[in-house]
Each structure stands twice: as C-alpha cells, then as structure tokens.
Amino acid sequence: MKHDNLVRLRSLMMSHIAFGLCAAVLLACGGMARGESPELRAAGDSIRPDDLLRHIKVLASDEFEGRAPGGVGEEKTVGYLVEQFKRLGLKPGNPDGSFIQKVPMIGSTASTECWFSKGGASEALQFPQDFVAWSPRFEPSTEVQDSELVFVGYGVVAPEYGWDDYKGVDVRGKTLVMLVNDPPVMDLQDPTKLDEKKFKAKAMTYYGRWTYKYEIAAEKGAAAAIIIHETGPAGYPYFVVVNSWSRENFGLKPAPGQRAPVSAAAWISTERAKKLFADSGRDLEAMKKEAVRPDFRPVSLGVKARFKMRSTLREVESRNVIGLLEGSDPKLKREYVVLTAHWDHLGKNGTLQGDQIFNGAVDNASGTAALLELVEAFGLATPKPRRSVLFLSVTGEEQGLLGAKYYAEHPLYSLGKTVANLNIDGVNQWGKTRDISIIGRGSSSLEDLLETAAKEQGRVVKADAEPEKGFYYRSDHFEFAKMGVPALYLDEGTDYVGQGAEFGMKKRKEYTEKDYHKVSDELKPDWDFGGAVEDMKLLLEVGYAAANMSAYPEWKPGSEFKARREEMLRRQR
C-alpha cells in the first residue's frame, strides 16, 4: 500500500508539471479548474440546452423508428452521426479511413412455447404474461425436452465471497431456476442490515445481473435457465422484460469454437414462479430464505420443463460509429481517451395498438446528443488535448452491450494505450442539481478529477442513488472496465435546485415506472437541460485532464479490474 501511494504521488507530480506546460493548471488531484482556463470554459460554453434538444428531436423522432439495429432506424442514425462527426471536424476513427466499425450480429425473431409438467400432467405457460424466452444459440429450431427443473438459489459461484450455490451438484441437461440479483446476506452482528463483506451489501455485483446467470448456467452445462422476475431486485418492472425480449433479439455472431450458450434463456413472472413452487409442494418465499444461506444446496422441484422455439434468423452487419480528435503531442497522440454513448434503442413493435415506436428519447437519444455536444466542445478546447480523443457511439447496448463488447474484444486502438473511458447513458432532464452521482463510486482515480471539477461548480459528488439496481453492469463502460480500462459513468444528482428533498428520487421512480423501455420515452415539454449541461461540462473537464496528464488514470485498491489493468500495462512495456 505504501509503495502504491508513492507511485501515485510521483505520477501526480509529473502530471502537474506536464499539464502546466499546456498553459493549464492542474489542481492537487490532477483536475482542471474551470475558472483558470478561459479557453476550456469557452469550449464548455458551447454545450447548450437548445443544441441537446435539437439532436434529441432528430434521433428520437418517429422517422428513426426507435433506432433498432439492422433496419431503417440504424441506417438513419448511423448516417446522422457520421454527418455530424464530419461537420464537427472529427477525423475517421477507424484506421481504415472510415467512421464505421462493423459489428457482426445475428437477429432472431422467435415463436416460443413452454410447458411445465408433473406426474403426467402438463400445463402450457402463457406468453408473455407468464414468461418470455429465446434461444441464445440462434438456431432455426431449438427444443428442450423433459428437462428437470432445479432451483439453484441465486445461481452464484463467487469464491471471493466463499459462495457456491451449486455445491458440486451435476446440473448438466437440467433447467435451472434462479433468483435475480445477489444473495442479500444479513449481517450476523446486526440483523437489521446487510453484510458489507458479502456481495457489496445493498449494491448489486455482476453476479446479480441476468447476463451472469445465463453465462454460469452455460458453464455448468445446463439445457436452459429461467430467472424469476421481481421488480425490486431486478430494478425494473416485468413489462421491461417483455418489451426488451419478446421481439427480435440480437447477439454477436459466434466465433468458431466458441462455447455454446444454454439452449433456452427465459424469465418468468413472480406470480407464475409462485405457482411453480406451490405445484412442487414448496413455498417460494420460504425457498428464498433458504437461498441466502451459504450452505444452500440445489433443490429439484420435481417438475419438468419443455421449450419449443422456432426462430427466423438473419445476419446483420450493425455498426459502431467512431470519430477521432487527434492529439497534439507527437508521442501522446498514440494514447486515447474514449467517450462512449450507445445510439440504439428498441425499435418498433407492430403488434401494439396505437403508438408502436420506442423512441428512446432519454435512453439514449439524450446521451448520443450529449456525445455530439462533447465532440464540439473538445474541438474548441485550446490548447488541443495532448492525447487523442475517440468518440464512440456503439450499437446493441439494449441487447447486452453488444457494440461495446465487440469493440473491447476487437479494439481499433490498443486498450493498453487507452487511458480512460467516459460513458454517457441518459442525461438529466429535470434541471440543475447541487450534486452529481458516480455509478460504482470508489473505482478509479478518474473520480478524483471529477471531485475537483465538481467543486469548481460548487457541487458535491455522491455515490449511486440506487446501487441495488446494478447500473454499473448495465451500460457500455462495463465492457471497457472488464478489459482493464479505467472507466467513469456519471448519473444525475438527486438534490435539485429550487425543488423539495424528495423531488429527485420521485422523478427517477416516475421514469422507471412510466417511461423506461416503453413507447412513452419521448420528448416532454417540461424538460430542463440546465443540469445536463453542467454534467457534460464536468465530463469535458475530466476527459481533458485525462488527455493531458502524464500519468495514466488508475483503478483504486480493491477494484476487481485493477489486476487486469496492471497485467496489461506490464505486457505493454
């Protein structure tokens, strides 16, 4: 620990000296003071509410049909982004001379049936009110026949927490039934709170994400995996599952020899899960209590599952859009700060009555608009950033961070030379706040830069307001973090200027319940982007500092990504 502190101190001293040579002032933590850089302040002032609104109006218009990959929406969105990147003076971000990174996907529109049977009696589940399911194998026809249902609790194998829900039980060919989120382990010394040493207490870890649940099921050789939906632990209502997964689904085109996923991936509603457990002679709530014990073992429910899926498949060459602002330093310009925002949303559902378009105004037309505003701001910064800045608008986020995952696995520029990722997924549309939130606070030294910049705005930095929803694992920065790149993901604050103490959390709840992944996520007449502008100015300052300081940003001690980064940098030397 002492050695780490000395290394960090030496790095920050070098950063201070180098940044001073750029006619800018770094404060003690390496951040930029807005009041001491008129050039950067002028760049920040180019970020305006009316410009954000202008881009959102285009991207969230019905003409763009919900911006789904592989259709009219993608064509129009990619065309708009390339046009804007060119207009704002970016160079093509792909070394092949284009603004495009092709992302090979497979789209699957499935007709899915599911039955549970016990003692010779079979019952069909109703789609989508009881369940949604699809085949991650992307085959024209997939069936799971008479597969034993096994309840595996939270389905978690986490050696660092001394946790294994499988206990060596062979579940090959079985259908696993899992609870969403992490095991909420109570503190033995204080039963009124969660154990801080187990799964980060209230905050969701990656073990709680649906992606992990299906991954571990495949690793264990299961035929199928069913996640029980509960609104609180999932972080969103059941309709989000239905809207997200009941139509065309996408996955990255598998590489030769890639391990096969489960044949069927599914969610079932809480009510249908209760009936399943009751039919097996058990009580779901009682079994949930058993599942938070470290000695829990898998339980056969005495019920068998059958899935029948017929899929219409198509190969889609989707696209990430990438632009380059080349750095001014002859050496450091071969190092990169990457800003990301996903351009995609859920597209159009022709089976709906009335409005059929998921416009995704907040999610993520607003973040894409903010990315474009930051392109303009970085282009106006004087002096120019020493490192290069990449602006990456990725596809397939709504399908499981596909575009970001593809870039991270097929980077156009070395990830060892990628010093930071700053991610935007939705912006504040309700006015100015006295605070700003960091998703996954305590992760990297980028937060130190943010602290300084926020102080200059007269604001305070807070942790995620809803850590139990696992936002850290639900947006594109996570794919960079998994590969070791220090990442920063901001969220709006909750302490709104001129509003009551409950206003911020009330608006967040309203959005989740009324608009998130619904056709109602459209432009609203009462939106106020004053707070979003301030938030984007913070990202400008953090990104500009990261692009100029001599030292690389670092993961903080205790981060699960720190070892990966250090190994990457060792190999690079």
DAPE-V892341 format. One line per field, one symbol per residue. burial: # if it has 16 or more other C-alpha atoms within 10 Angstrom, else .. A space follows every 50 residues. Layout:
burial->???
This chain:
burial->.......#..######.##....###..######..#.###.##.####. ###.########.#######..######..##.##..#.#####....## #################.......#.##.##########..###.##### ######......####....################.......##..### ##########..##.###.###########..################## ###.......##########.###.##......#...#..###..##### #.#########.#..#.##########....##################. .....###########################.################# ########....#.#################################### ####..#.#######.##############################.... ...#...#..#...#########....####################### ######....##.##..#.....
